[in-house]
Amino acid sequence: MARKKKELPLLEKITITDVAAEGKALAKVNDLVVFVPYVVPGDVVDLQVKRKKNHYAEAVAVKFHEYSAMRMVPFCQHYGVCGGCKWQCLSYAEQIKNKQKQVMDNLTRIGKIELPEILPILGSKKTEFYRNKLEFTFSDKRWLTEEEVKEDVKYDQMNAVGFHIPGAFDKVLAIEKCWLQDDISNQIRNAIRDYAYEHNYSFFNLRSQEGMLRNLMIRTSTTGELMVLLQCKIVEEKERDRMKQLLAFVAERFPQITSLLYVVNNKCNDTINDLDVMVFKGNDHIFEEMEGLRFKIGPKSFYQTNSEQAYNLYKVARDFAGLTGDELVYDLYTGTGTIANFVSRQAKKVIGIEYVPEAIEDAKVNSRINGIDNTLFYAGDMKNILTQEFINQHGRPDVIITDPPRAGMHDDVINTILFAEPRRIVYVSCNPATQARDLSLLDTKYKVTAVQPVDMFPHTHHVENVVLLERRG
Protein backbone atom coordinates (compact mmCIF):
# COMPACT_ATOMS: atom_id res chain seq x y z
CA MET A 1 0.00 0.00 0.00
CA ALA A 2 1.43 3.39 -1.00
CA ARG A 3 2.28 5.80 1.81
CA LYS A 4 -0.04 8.78 2.02
CA LYS A 5 1.76 11.95 1.00
CA LYS A 6 2.13 14.33 3.92
CA GLU A 7 0.18 17.55 3.43
CA LEU A 8 2.41 20.60 3.67
CA PRO A 9 1.17 23.73 5.47
CA LEU A 10 -0.03 27.08 4.13
CA LEU A 11 1.61 29.95 6.04
CA GLU A 12 -0.54 33.07 6.04
CA LYS A 13 0.44 36.74 6.07
CA ILE A 14 4.18 36.17 6.40
CA THR A 15 6.57 39.12 6.07
CA ILE A 16 9.66 38.52 3.94
CA THR A 17 12.64 39.80 5.91
CA ASP A 18 15.87 39.33 3.96
CA VAL A 19 17.60 38.27 0.74
CA ALA A 20 19.07 34.77 0.75
CA ALA A 21 21.34 32.71 -1.51
CA GLU A 22 20.62 31.61 -5.08
CA GLY A 23 18.39 34.60 -5.78
CA LYS A 24 15.82 33.67 -3.15
CA ALA A 25 14.52 35.64 -0.18
CA LEU A 26 13.68 34.39 3.30
CA ALA A 27 11.19 34.68 6.12
CA LYS A 28 11.27 33.33 9.66
CA VAL A 29 8.23 31.56 11.05
CA ASN A 30 8.88 30.76 14.72
CA ASP A 31 12.18 28.84 14.55
CA LEU A 32 11.73 27.84 10.91
CA VAL A 33 13.65 29.60 8.13
CA VAL A 34 11.63 29.63 4.91
CA PHE A 35 13.27 30.24 1.52
CA VAL A 36 11.05 31.80 -1.15
CA PRO A 37 11.76 32.76 -4.81
CA TYR A 38 10.40 35.86 -6.59
CA VAL A 39 9.70 37.90 -3.46
CA VAL A 40 11.58 40.78 -1.82
CA PRO A 41 12.05 41.99 1.76
CA GLY A 42 8.92 43.82 2.91
CA ASP A 43 6.44 41.74 0.91
CA VAL A 44 3.62 40.28 3.04
CA VAL A 45 2.50 36.99 1.51
CA ASP A 46 0.79 33.66 1.98
CA LEU A 47 3.32 30.88 1.51
CA GLN A 48 2.63 27.35 0.35
CA VAL A 49 5.37 25.10 1.72
CA LYS A 50 6.73 22.76 -0.95
CA ARG A 51 9.52 21.07 0.99
CA LYS A 52 10.21 20.92 4.73
CA LYS A 53 13.23 19.86 6.73
CA ASN A 54 13.94 20.15 10.46
CA HIS A 55 15.12 23.77 10.51
CA TYR A 56 14.20 25.15 7.11
CA ALA A 57 11.57 24.95 4.42
CA GLU A 58 11.12 25.93 0.79
CA ALA A 59 7.91 27.64 -0.25
CA VAL A 60 6.25 29.69 -2.98
CA ALA A 61 4.15 32.82 -2.62
CA VAL A 62 0.52 32.11 -3.50
CA LYS A 63 -1.02 35.43 -2.44
CA PHE A 64 0.33 38.95 -1.86
CA HIS A 65 -1.27 41.01 0.93
CA GLU A 66 1.22 43.91 0.76
CA TYR A 67 3.92 44.81 -1.72
CA SER A 68 7.33 46.03 -0.52
CA ALA A 69 8.43 49.59 -1.28
CA MET A 70 11.58 48.15 -2.86
CA ARG A 71 9.64 45.84 -5.20
CA MET A 72 9.95 46.52 -8.93
CA VAL A 73 7.60 45.39 -11.68
CA PRO A 74 9.48 42.73 -13.72
CA PHE A 75 9.99 43.88 -17.30
CA CYS A 76 10.31 40.47 -18.98
CA GLN A 77 7.23 38.54 -20.07
CA HIS A 78 9.04 35.26 -19.25
CA TYR A 79 9.95 36.30 -15.69
CA GLY A 80 9.32 33.63 -13.09
CA VAL A 81 9.12 30.81 -15.65
CA CYS A 82 12.43 30.63 -17.51
CA GLY A 83 14.41 30.61 -14.25
CA GLY A 84 16.79 33.45 -15.15
CA CYS A 85 17.05 37.06 -13.95
CA LYS A 86 15.33 36.25 -10.65
CA TRP A 87 16.02 39.68 -9.14
CA GLN A 88 13.99 41.68 -11.65
CA CYS A 89 11.52 42.21 -8.82
CA LEU A 90 14.21 43.96 -6.75
CA SER A 91 15.46 47.49 -7.47
CA TYR A 92 18.99 47.59 -8.89
CA ALA A 93 20.20 49.67 -5.94
CA GLU A 94 19.05 46.89 -3.61
CA GLN A 95 20.55 44.21 -5.86
CA ILE A 96 24.07 45.61 -5.65
CA LYS A 97 23.63 46.37 -1.93
CA ASN A 98 22.88 42.68 -1.35
CA LYS A 99 25.74 41.55 -3.57
CA GLN A 100 28.10 43.67 -1.47
CA LYS A 101 26.68 41.99 1.63
CA GLN A 102 27.06 38.57 0.01
CA VAL A 103 30.78 39.17 -0.53
CA MET A 104 31.25 40.41 3.05
CA ASP A 105 29.31 37.46 4.51
CA ASN A 106 31.28 34.87 2.54
CA LEU A 107 34.70 36.32 3.29
CA THR A 108 34.00 36.68 7.01
CA ARG A 109 31.91 33.54 7.61
CA ILE A 110 33.88 31.10 5.44
CA GLY A 111 37.26 32.80 5.19
CA LYS A 112 37.47 33.82 8.86
CA ILE A 113 40.41 36.09 8.07
CA GLU A 114 41.36 39.68 8.79
CA LEU A 115 39.86 41.97 6.15
CA PRO A 116 40.25 45.61 5.15
CA GLU A 117 37.16 47.72 4.53
CA ILE A 118 35.53 46.32 1.39
CA LEU A 119 35.36 48.85 -1.43
CA PRO A 120 31.88 49.81 -2.74
CA ILE A 121 30.70 47.43 -5.45
CA LEU A 122 31.10 48.58 -9.05
CA GLY A 123 27.61 48.43 -10.57
CA SER A 124 27.00 47.69 -14.23
CA LYS A 125 26.19 50.71 -16.40
CA LYS A 126 23.94 48.46 -18.48
CA THR A 127 21.34 46.43 -16.61
CA GLU A 128 19.56 45.21 -19.75
CA PHE A 129 20.95 43.88 -23.05
CA TYR A 130 24.40 43.55 -21.44
CA ARG A 131 25.41 40.03 -22.52
CA ASN A 132 27.51 39.32 -25.61
CA LYS A 133 26.60 35.64 -25.85
CA LEU A 134 23.42 33.57 -25.58
CA GLU A 135 22.61 29.97 -26.44
CA PHE A 136 19.12 28.78 -27.32
CA THR A 137 17.85 25.21 -27.48
CA PHE A 138 15.44 23.71 -30.02
CA SER A 139 12.99 21.14 -28.65
CA ASP A 140 9.85 19.38 -29.81
CA LYS A 141 8.58 19.52 -26.21
CA ARG A 142 7.33 23.03 -25.55
CA TRP A 143 6.95 23.90 -21.87
CA LEU A 144 3.43 24.99 -20.94
CA THR A 145 3.05 27.41 -18.03
CA GLU A 146 0.61 26.70 -15.19
CA GLU A 147 -1.80 29.23 -16.68
CA GLU A 148 -1.64 27.57 -20.10
CA VAL A 149 -2.29 24.16 -18.54
CA LYS A 150 -5.25 25.48 -16.51
CA GLU A 151 -6.75 27.16 -19.56
CA ASP A 152 -6.09 24.05 -21.68
CA VAL A 153 -4.27 26.13 -24.31
CA LYS A 154 -3.73 24.22 -27.55
CA TYR A 155 -0.78 25.21 -29.75
CA ASP A 156 -0.55 24.32 -33.42
CA GLN A 157 3.19 24.01 -32.82
CA MET A 158 4.66 22.16 -29.83
CA ASN A 159 8.14 22.84 -31.21
CA ALA A 160 9.95 25.61 -29.35
CA VAL A 161 13.26 27.45 -29.31
CA GLY A 162 14.35 29.09 -26.09
CA PHE A 163 15.73 28.16 -22.68
CA HIS A 164 15.61 24.91 -20.72
CA ILE A 165 13.24 24.95 -17.78
CA PRO A 166 14.99 24.27 -14.42
CA GLY A 167 14.30 20.69 -13.39
CA ALA A 168 12.90 19.69 -16.80
CA PHE A 169 15.90 18.86 -18.96
CA ASP A 170 13.94 17.84 -22.05
CA LYS A 171 11.49 20.76 -22.12
CA VAL A 172 12.10 24.26 -23.45
CA LEU A 173 10.28 27.51 -22.76
CA ALA A 174 9.52 29.30 -26.03
CA ILE A 175 11.20 32.70 -25.80
CA GLU A 176 9.65 35.62 -27.63
CA LYS A 177 11.88 38.37 -26.24
CA CYS A 178 14.93 38.07 -24.00
CA TRP A 179 16.33 41.25 -22.42
CA LEU A 180 19.86 39.92 -21.91
CA GLN A 181 21.37 40.49 -25.36
CA ASP A 182 21.02 43.14 -28.06
CA ASP A 183 17.62 42.84 -29.75
CA ILE A 184 19.24 41.53 -32.96
CA SER A 185 19.48 38.25 -31.03
CA ASN A 186 15.69 38.12 -30.65
CA GLN A 187 15.21 38.98 -34.32
CA ILE A 188 17.54 36.21 -35.53
CA ARG A 189 16.13 33.54 -33.21
CA ASN A 190 12.51 34.33 -34.06
CA ALA A 191 13.22 34.48 -37.81
CA ILE A 192 14.87 31.04 -37.70
CA ARG A 193 11.96 29.69 -35.64
CA ASP A 194 9.36 31.03 -38.08
CA TYR A 195 11.24 29.71 -41.11
CA ALA A 196 11.53 26.29 -39.44
CA TYR A 197 7.78 26.29 -38.69
CA GLU A 198 6.88 27.32 -42.24
CA HIS A 199 9.14 24.74 -43.88
CA ASN A 200 8.42 21.92 -41.43
CA TYR A 201 11.90 21.45 -39.94
CA SER A 202 12.14 18.89 -37.14
CA PHE A 203 13.17 20.08 -33.65
CA PHE A 204 15.37 17.89 -31.45
CA ASN A 205 13.99 15.48 -28.86
CA LEU A 206 16.45 14.99 -26.01
CA ARG A 207 14.97 11.68 -24.95
CA SER A 208 14.74 9.93 -28.33
CA GLN A 209 17.75 11.85 -29.76
CA GLU A 210 15.79 12.51 -32.94
CA GLY A 211 15.25 15.76 -34.81
CA MET A 212 17.41 18.10 -36.86
CA LEU A 213 17.60 21.53 -35.19
CA ARG A 214 19.50 21.36 -31.87
CA ASN A 215 21.07 24.59 -30.72
CA LEU A 216 21.66 28.22 -31.68
CA MET A 217 24.48 30.41 -30.37
CA ILE A 218 24.60 34.16 -31.00
CA ARG A 219 27.60 36.33 -30.10
CA THR A 220 27.79 40.10 -30.42
CA SER A 221 30.74 42.40 -29.82
CA THR A 222 31.50 46.03 -29.06
CA THR A 223 33.13 46.24 -32.51
CA GLY A 224 29.74 45.67 -34.13
CA GLU A 225 30.56 42.18 -35.37
CA LEU A 226 28.02 39.38 -35.10
CA MET A 227 28.46 35.60 -34.93
CA VAL A 228 25.68 33.03 -35.41
CA LEU A 229 26.30 29.29 -34.96
CA LEU A 230 23.61 26.73 -35.84
CA GLN A 231 23.97 23.21 -34.46
CA CYS A 232 22.14 20.38 -36.23
CA LYS A 233 21.87 16.61 -36.22
CA ILE A 234 22.33 15.37 -39.80
CA VAL A 235 21.49 11.75 -40.60
CA GLU A 236 20.62 11.95 -44.30
CA GLU A 237 22.17 14.07 -47.03
CA LYS A 238 18.86 15.79 -47.76
CA GLU A 239 18.95 17.14 -44.17
CA ARG A 240 22.32 18.72 -44.91
CA ASP A 241 20.77 20.44 -47.91
CA ARG A 242 17.86 21.70 -45.78
CA MET A 243 20.29 22.99 -43.15
CA LYS A 244 22.13 24.99 -45.83
CA GLN A 245 18.85 26.34 -47.18
CA LEU A 246 18.08 27.64 -43.68
CA LEU A 247 21.54 29.18 -43.38
CA ALA A 248 21.14 30.84 -46.79
CA PHE A 249 17.86 32.36 -45.56
CA VAL A 250 19.61 33.67 -42.40
CA ALA A 251 22.48 35.14 -44.44
CA GLU A 252 20.09 36.97 -46.75
CA ARG A 253 17.77 38.23 -43.99
CA PHE A 254 20.62 39.41 -41.76
CA PRO A 255 23.50 40.74 -43.88
CA GLN A 256 25.06 42.27 -40.73
CA ILE A 257 26.17 38.78 -39.63
CA THR A 258 29.94 38.68 -40.07
CA SER A 259 30.45 35.07 -38.98
CA LEU A 260 27.78 32.51 -39.96
CA LEU A 261 28.78 29.04 -38.82
CA TYR A 262 27.34 25.56 -38.45
CA VAL A 263 28.29 22.33 -36.73
CA VAL A 264 26.96 18.83 -37.35
CA ASN A 265 26.43 17.18 -33.97
CA ASN A 266 25.16 13.60 -33.92
CA LYS A 267 26.25 13.01 -30.30
CA CYS A 268 24.02 12.75 -27.24
CA ASN A 269 25.04 16.16 -25.86
CA ASP A 270 25.34 19.72 -27.18
CA THR A 271 29.04 20.28 -26.46
CA ILE A 272 31.05 21.22 -29.56
CA ASN A 273 34.63 21.33 -28.23
CA ASP A 274 35.41 18.02 -29.95
CA LEU A 275 33.56 18.86 -33.19
CA ASP A 276 34.56 20.72 -36.36
CA VAL A 277 32.86 24.09 -36.82
CA MET A 278 32.27 24.97 -40.47
CA VAL A 279 32.01 28.45 -42.01
CA PHE A 280 28.92 29.04 -44.15
CA LYS A 281 29.61 32.74 -44.74
CA GLY A 282 32.07 35.34 -43.47
CA ASN A 283 34.83 34.72 -40.93
CA ASP A 284 35.36 31.97 -38.36
CA HIS A 285 35.72 34.58 -35.62
CA ILE A 286 34.75 38.03 -34.37
CA PHE A 287 36.81 40.60 -32.45
CA GLU A 288 36.44 42.42 -29.17
CA GLU A 289 38.39 45.57 -28.35
CA MET A 290 39.72 46.89 -25.08
CA GLU A 291 42.10 49.87 -24.73
CA GLY A 292 43.14 49.47 -28.37
CA LEU A 293 43.83 45.75 -27.94
CA ARG A 294 41.95 43.38 -30.24
CA PHE A 295 40.86 39.97 -28.98
CA LYS A 296 39.95 37.24 -31.45
CA ILE A 297 36.91 35.23 -30.37
CA GLY A 298 36.02 31.94 -32.05
CA PRO A 299 32.91 29.83 -31.51
CA LYS A 300 34.65 27.81 -28.78
CA SER A 301 36.39 30.76 -27.09
CA PHE A 302 35.66 31.90 -23.56
CA TYR A 303 35.20 35.63 -23.09
CA GLN A 304 33.49 37.45 -20.24
CA THR A 305 29.83 37.76 -21.27
CA ASN A 306 29.47 41.39 -20.13
CA SER A 307 32.06 43.10 -22.34
CA GLU A 308 31.81 46.62 -20.91
CA GLN A 309 31.91 45.48 -17.29
CA ALA A 310 34.75 43.04 -18.08
CA TYR A 311 36.87 46.09 -18.89
CA ASN A 312 36.20 47.50 -15.41
CA LEU A 313 36.97 44.11 -13.85
CA TYR A 314 40.31 43.83 -15.66
CA LYS A 315 41.26 47.40 -14.75
CA VAL A 316 40.75 46.54 -11.08
CA ALA A 317 42.92 43.44 -11.46
CA ARG A 318 45.67 45.45 -13.19
CA ASP A 319 45.54 48.23 -10.59
CA PHE A 320 45.74 45.70 -7.75
CA ALA A 321 48.77 44.06 -9.43
CA GLY A 322 50.71 47.32 -9.01
CA LEU A 323 52.90 46.73 -12.05
CA THR A 324 55.88 48.96 -12.81
CA GLY A 325 57.26 47.24 -15.93
CA ASP A 326 59.84 45.07 -14.16
CA GLU A 327 57.62 42.23 -12.94
CA LEU A 328 57.30 38.59 -13.98
CA VAL A 329 53.56 37.83 -13.85
CA TYR A 330 51.89 34.42 -13.82
CA ASP A 331 48.29 34.49 -15.08
CA LEU A 332 46.56 31.32 -13.90
CA TYR A 333 43.40 30.04 -15.64
CA THR A 334 44.24 32.51 -18.40
CA GLY A 335 41.51 31.37 -20.82
CA THR A 336 42.13 33.13 -24.15
CA GLY A 337 44.77 35.30 -22.50
CA THR A 338 42.60 38.39 -22.07
CA ILE A 339 44.03 39.41 -18.69
CA ALA A 340 47.56 38.31 -19.65
CA ASN A 341 47.57 40.48 -22.77
CA PHE A 342 45.74 43.31 -20.99
CA VAL A 343 48.48 43.65 -18.34
CA SER A 344 51.44 42.79 -20.59
CA ARG A 345 52.29 46.42 -21.44
CA GLN A 346 52.90 47.13 -17.74
CA ALA A 347 54.93 43.96 -17.05
CA LYS A 348 58.33 42.59 -18.01
CA LYS A 349 56.92 39.16 -18.89
CA VAL A 350 53.57 37.35 -18.50
CA ILE A 351 53.14 33.58 -18.42
CA GLY A 352 49.59 32.27 -18.89
CA ILE A 353 48.39 28.77 -18.01
CA GLU A 354 45.05 27.26 -19.03
CA TYR A 355 43.47 23.80 -19.27
CA VAL A 356 41.84 24.16 -22.72
CA PRO A 357 44.36 23.85 -25.61
CA GLU A 358 42.12 25.77 -28.06
CA ALA A 359 41.95 28.68 -25.62
CA ILE A 360 45.74 28.77 -25.37
CA GLU A 361 46.02 28.90 -29.17
CA ASP A 362 43.60 31.87 -29.11
CA ALA A 363 45.75 33.51 -26.42
CA LYS A 364 48.85 33.17 -28.61
CA VAL A 365 46.97 34.63 -31.58
CA ASN A 366 45.76 37.53 -29.43
CA SER A 367 49.34 38.33 -28.47
CA ARG A 368 50.49 38.12 -32.07
CA ILE A 369 47.78 40.34 -33.60
CA ASN A 370 48.48 43.00 -30.95
CA GLY A 371 52.25 42.89 -31.44
CA ILE A 372 52.82 41.61 -27.89
CA ASP A 373 56.06 39.66 -27.56
CA ASN A 374 56.47 39.33 -23.78
CA THR A 375 53.89 36.58 -23.18
CA LEU A 376 54.20 32.78 -22.98
CA PHE A 377 51.25 30.39 -22.80
CA TYR A 378 51.00 26.77 -21.64
CA ALA A 379 48.07 24.34 -21.92
CA GLY A 380 47.34 21.64 -19.37
CA ASP A 381 45.83 20.86 -16.00
CA MET A 382 46.82 23.67 -13.64
CA LYS A 383 47.95 21.38 -10.83
CA ASN A 384 50.17 19.44 -13.27
CA ILE A 385 51.66 22.47 -15.09
CA LEU A 386 52.20 24.83 -12.16
CA THR A 387 54.80 22.86 -10.20
CA GLN A 388 57.99 23.71 -8.36
CA GLU A 389 59.92 22.49 -11.41
CA PHE A 390 57.97 24.89 -13.64
CA ILE A 391 58.79 27.80 -11.32
CA ASN A 392 62.45 26.78 -11.15
CA GLN A 393 62.54 26.76 -14.97
CA HIS A 394 60.64 30.00 -15.69
CA GLY A 395 61.45 32.06 -12.64
CA ARG A 396 59.73 32.98 -9.41
CA PRO A 397 56.79 35.31 -10.17
CA ASP A 398 56.59 38.76 -8.63
CA VAL A 399 52.80 38.79 -9.12
CA ILE A 400 50.28 36.00 -9.61
CA ILE A 401 46.88 36.78 -11.09
CA THR A 402 44.40 33.93 -10.73
CA ASP A 403 40.87 33.69 -12.15
CA PRO A 404 39.70 30.11 -11.45
CA PRO A 405 36.33 28.52 -12.26
CA ARG A 406 33.49 28.51 -9.71
CA ALA A 407 35.00 25.55 -7.86
CA GLY A 408 38.04 27.64 -6.91
CA MET A 409 41.66 26.47 -6.88
CA HIS A 410 42.92 22.93 -6.29
CA ASP A 411 44.91 22.45 -3.08
CA ASP A 412 48.01 21.55 -5.12
CA VAL A 413 47.78 24.90 -6.93
CA ILE A 414 47.48 26.78 -3.64
CA ASN A 415 50.49 24.93 -2.25
CA THR A 416 52.55 25.81 -5.34
CA ILE A 417 51.54 29.47 -5.03
CA LEU A 418 52.68 29.38 -1.40
CA PHE A 419 55.98 27.85 -2.55
CA ALA A 420 56.40 30.49 -5.26
CA GLU A 421 55.88 33.32 -2.72
CA PRO A 422 55.05 36.15 -5.13
CA ARG A 423 54.93 39.60 -3.56
CA ARG A 424 51.29 40.03 -4.58
CA ILE A 425 48.40 37.79 -5.55
CA VAL A 426 45.38 39.17 -7.37
CA TYR A 427 42.49 36.72 -7.00
CA VAL A 428 39.54 37.25 -9.39
CA SER A 429 36.54 35.09 -8.53
CA CYS A 430 33.00 34.44 -9.76
CA ASN A 431 32.19 32.63 -6.52
CA PRO A 432 33.04 34.47 -3.27
CA ALA A 433 32.32 31.30 -1.25
CA THR A 434 35.12 29.22 -2.82
CA GLN A 435 37.30 32.32 -2.96
CA ALA A 436 36.87 32.71 0.81
CA ARG A 437 37.91 29.08 1.35
CA ASP A 438 41.06 29.60 -0.74
CA LEU A 439 41.91 32.87 1.03
CA SER A 440 41.87 31.08 4.38
CA LEU A 441 44.49 28.63 3.02
CA LEU A 442 46.67 31.47 1.70
CA ASP A 443 46.38 33.33 5.00
CA THR A 444 49.46 31.63 6.44
CA LYS A 445 51.71 33.77 4.22
CA TYR A 446 49.41 36.46 2.79
CA LYS A 447 47.27 39.25 4.11
CA VAL A 448 44.21 40.55 2.25
CA THR A 449 44.77 44.27 1.67
CA ALA A 450 41.99 45.18 -0.80
CA VAL A 451 38.60 43.79 -1.82
CA GLN A 452 36.58 45.06 -4.81
CA PRO A 453 33.24 43.46 -5.76
CA VAL A 454 32.09 43.94 -9.38
CA ASP A 455 28.57 43.30 -10.66
CA MET A 456 28.80 41.52 -14.00
CA PHE A 457 25.28 40.05 -14.05
CA PRO A 458 22.43 42.45 -13.18
CA HIS A 459 19.12 40.90 -12.07
CA THR A 460 20.91 37.75 -10.89
CA HIS A 461 22.49 36.87 -7.54
CA HIS A 462 25.90 36.29 -9.13
CA VAL A 463 28.78 38.62 -8.28
CA GLU A 464 32.48 38.82 -9.20
CA ASN A 465 35.04 39.77 -6.59
CA VAL A 466 38.68 40.85 -6.87
CA VAL A 467 40.98 40.47 -3.87
CA LEU A 468 44.55 41.72 -3.44
CA LEU A 469 46.82 39.65 -1.17
CA GLU A 470 50.26 40.87 -0.12
CA ARG A 471 53.02 38.71 1.32
CA ARG A 472 53.36 39.07 5.06
CA GLY A 473 56.60 40.54 6.34
Secondary structure, DSSP 8 states (H G I E B T S, - for coil): ---------EEEEEE--EE-GGG-EEEEETTEEEEESS--TT-EEEEEEEEE-SSEEEEEEEEEEE--TTB-----TTTTTSS--GGGGB-HHHHHHHHHHHHHHHIIIII----------B--S-SSS-BSEEEEEEESSB---HHHHHTT---S---EEEEEETTEEEEEEE-S--SSB-THHHHHHHHHHHHHHHTT--B-BTTTTB-SEEEEEEEE-TTS-EEEEEEE---SHHHHHHHHHHHHHHHHH-TT-SEEEEEE--SSS---TTS--EEEEE-S-EEEEETTEEEEE-TT----SSHHHHHHHHHHHHHHHT--S--EEEEET-TTTHHHHHHGGGSSEEEEEES-HHHHHHHHHHHHHTT--SEEEEES-HHHHSSHHHHHHH---SEEEE---TT---HHHHHHHHHH--SEEEEEES-HHHHHHHHHHHTTTEEEEEEEEE--STTSS--EEEEEEEE--
